[in-house]
């Protein structure tokens, strides 16, 4: 049971860390797929 809880905790830490790193790059889909003639 302890191993499963540690696995869930590790997955949550990895997911949150990855989300923070990807958000720091600043590449959103709105920025990626818009041009000067597109209003979002």
N, CA, C and O of each residue as an XYZ file, in Angstrom:
160
protein
N       0.824     -1.195      0.000
C       0.000      0.000      0.000
C       0.867      1.258      0.000
O       0.545      2.239     -0.670
N       1.958      1.225      0.748
C       2.843      2.382      0.802
C       3.475      2.656     -0.570
O       3.645      3.810     -0.964
N       3.817      1.586     -1.287
C       4.427      1.758     -2.603
C       3.442      2.405     -3.582
O       3.839      3.232     -4.403
N       2.178      2.037     -3.499
C       1.183      2.607     -4.394
C       0.984      4.096     -4.105
O       0.874      4.896     -5.034
N       0.937      4.466     -2.845
C       0.777      5.871     -2.483
C       2.003      6.678     -2.922
O       1.869      7.796     -3.419
N       3.181      6.116     -2.739
C       4.391      6.792     -3.203
C       4.403      6.932     -4.724
O       4.876      7.938     -5.251
N       3.889      5.937     -5.424
C       3.797      6.016     -6.878
C       2.842      7.107     -7.331
O       3.136      7.849     -8.268
N       1.695      7.206     -6.663
C       0.748      8.276     -6.986
C       1.358      9.644     -6.703
O       1.197     10.576     -7.491
N       2.050      9.761     -5.591
C       2.682     11.033     -5.240
C       3.769     11.394     -6.255
O       3.887     12.551     -6.658
N       4.557     10.408     -6.664
C       5.603     10.666     -7.648
C       4.999     11.084     -8.986
O       5.521     11.987     -9.639
N       3.914     10.445     -9.402
C       3.260     10.813    -10.655
C       2.719     12.233    -10.588
O       2.812     12.980    -11.563
N       2.152     12.613     -9.442
C       1.629     13.971     -9.290
C       2.753     14.998     -9.338
O       2.605     16.048     -9.964
N       3.876     14.706     -8.682
C       5.014     15.635     -8.686
C       5.578     15.774    -10.090
O       5.903     16.881    -10.519
N       5.697     14.672    -10.806
C       6.218     14.715    -12.176
C       5.276     15.502    -13.075
O       5.731     16.310    -13.886
N       3.973     15.282    -12.945
C       3.003     15.988    -13.787
C       3.026     17.480    -13.508
O       3.021     18.280    -14.443
N       3.049     17.870    -12.244
C       3.073     19.294    -11.918
C       4.380     19.955    -12.350
O       4.384     21.094    -12.819
N       5.475     19.241    -12.191
C       6.765     19.775    -12.630
C       6.827     19.958    -14.130
O       7.337     20.964    -14.623
N       6.309     18.983    -14.854
C       6.296     19.074    -16.306
C       5.399     20.208    -16.779
O       5.757     20.930    -17.709
N       4.245     20.374    -16.155
C       3.334     21.472    -16.514
C       3.998     22.817    -16.269
O       3.861     23.732    -17.082
N       4.712     22.947    -15.164
C       5.386     24.214    -14.859
C       6.478     24.514    -15.883
O       6.626     25.656    -16.317
N       7.235     23.501    -16.264
C       8.304     23.700    -17.247
C       7.717     24.075    -18.607
O       8.215     24.985    -19.269
N       6.664     23.379    -19.021
C       6.072     23.683    -20.318
C       5.420     25.063    -20.337
O       5.477     25.756    -21.353
N       4.803     25.472    -19.233
C       4.213     26.810    -19.165
C       5.285     27.889    -19.167
O       5.037     29.001    -19.634
N       6.463     27.586    -18.656
C       7.531     28.588    -18.640
C       8.064     28.864    -20.045
O       8.630     29.930    -20.287
N       7.894     27.934    -20.963
C       8.311     28.163    -22.345
C       7.404     29.163    -23.040
O       7.847     29.855    -23.957
N       6.139     29.257    -22.626
C       5.232     30.248    -23.171
C       4.668     29.911    -24.528
O       4.206     30.810    -25.231
N       4.684     28.676    -24.918
C       4.153     28.288    -26.227
C       2.745     27.749    -26.055
O       2.561     26.552    -25.832
N       1.758     28.611    -26.154
C       0.377     28.152    -26.089
C      -0.117     27.872    -27.506
O       0.501     28.307    -28.478
N      -1.206     27.160    -27.621
C      -1.752     26.880    -28.950
C      -2.253     28.152    -29.612
O      -2.215     28.264    -30.837
N      -2.718     29.108    -28.827
C      -3.159     30.376    -29.403
C      -1.990     31.115    -30.049
O      -2.143     31.694    -31.125
N      -0.832     31.100    -29.407
C       0.342     31.757    -29.975
C       0.901     30.971    -31.160
O       1.428     31.545    -32.113
N       0.776     29.675    -31.082
C       1.375     28.805    -32.087
C       0.623     28.846    -33.414
O       1.248     28.843    -34.475
N      -0.710     28.883    -33.372
C      -1.510     28.743    -34.580
C      -2.215     30.024    -34.995
O      -3.150     29.974    -35.794
N      -1.798     31.152    -34.482
C      -2.411     32.406    -34.914
C      -1.407     33.211    -35.727
O      -0.194     33.077    -35.571
N      -1.945     34.039    -36.585
C      -1.105     34.925    -37.368
C      -1.604     36.348    -37.149
O      -2.488     36.578    -36.324
N      -1.047     37.291    -37.875
C      -1.430     38.682    -37.686
C      -2.859     38.939    -38.134
O      -3.476     39.897    -37.668
N      -3.407     38.116    -39.022
C      -4.763     38.333    -39.528
C      -5.823     37.543    -38.737
O      -6.998     37.546    -39.102
N      -5.411     36.878    -37.671
C      -6.342     36.090    -36.878
C      -6.517     36.750    -35.517
O      -5.537     37.065    -34.841
N      -7.766     36.958    -35.120
C      -8.043     37.508    -33.803
C      -8.584     36.398    -32.900
O      -9.559     35.724    -33.233
N      -7.939     36.227    -31.765
C      -8.399     35.220    -30.804
C      -8.831     35.900    -29.534
O      -9.256     35.233    -28.590
